[in-house]
Amino acid sequence: MLRSGLAALTVALAVGAAWYALRPALRADPAPGPVPRLAHSLPYGLFGLAAGTLATLAGRQDPYAVIVLTLSMGPAEWLLYRYRGLAVAALRASASPAGFRLRAARALLVCVAAYLAPIAASTPLIDTPPAQLLALGAVLWTALLLQAFGVAWSSAALCLGAAATATALPHVSSLPAATAQLAGCTAAASALLAAAVRHLGRPTAHA
């Protein structure tokens, strides 16, 4: 009963906070121009589905893993903002495209490490293997970063692939669920980081 009440209270507070934040936009006149097509938001919904699936699978193995990931979303949002600042500073400090690519990649690695460090510090307190939780965290944060820069479809597809792998492998093979999720998230995290280095290493991505 207490757990259900806390969940309902959390949802109510989230809805209230969203309504409060959106009040000015709801009162303002619509922006001129055509209404964005619903299909443009589809990859973001698919990413949410994939992220929810991965978090659910992790929670079935260890509920405390979901708590760690939930608490990590605060630093995640700040680091997304911080990366933008670091990338703009790198753009101003670079005299060549190669120099900017190097600085942008370094900023990316710094932000990924800063996000994963608290998650790694929490792993002794929970039952989830560190590699599994870190791989999942890397997938979620890097996908959010790419989506913030408009790279929506590829990040959603990679996250869906990780979710499908983690869901299907235990049913079609002898792999345990934890190993299946580790395999799917490690592959997706590697591909997402490679995509981030390639896309965010272009100065035009930060214009």
Secondary structure, DSSP 8 states (H G I E B T S, - for coil): -HHHHHHHHHHHHHHHHHHHHHHHHHHS---SS----GGGGHHHHHHHHHHHHHHHHHHHH-HHHHHHHHHHHHHHHHHHHHHHHHHHHHHHH-SSHHHHHHHHHHHHHHHHHHHHHHHHHHGGGSSS-HHHHHHHHHHHHHHHHHHHTT-HHHHHHHHHHHHHHHHHHHHHSS--HHHHHHHHHHHHHHHHHHHHHHHHTSGGGG-
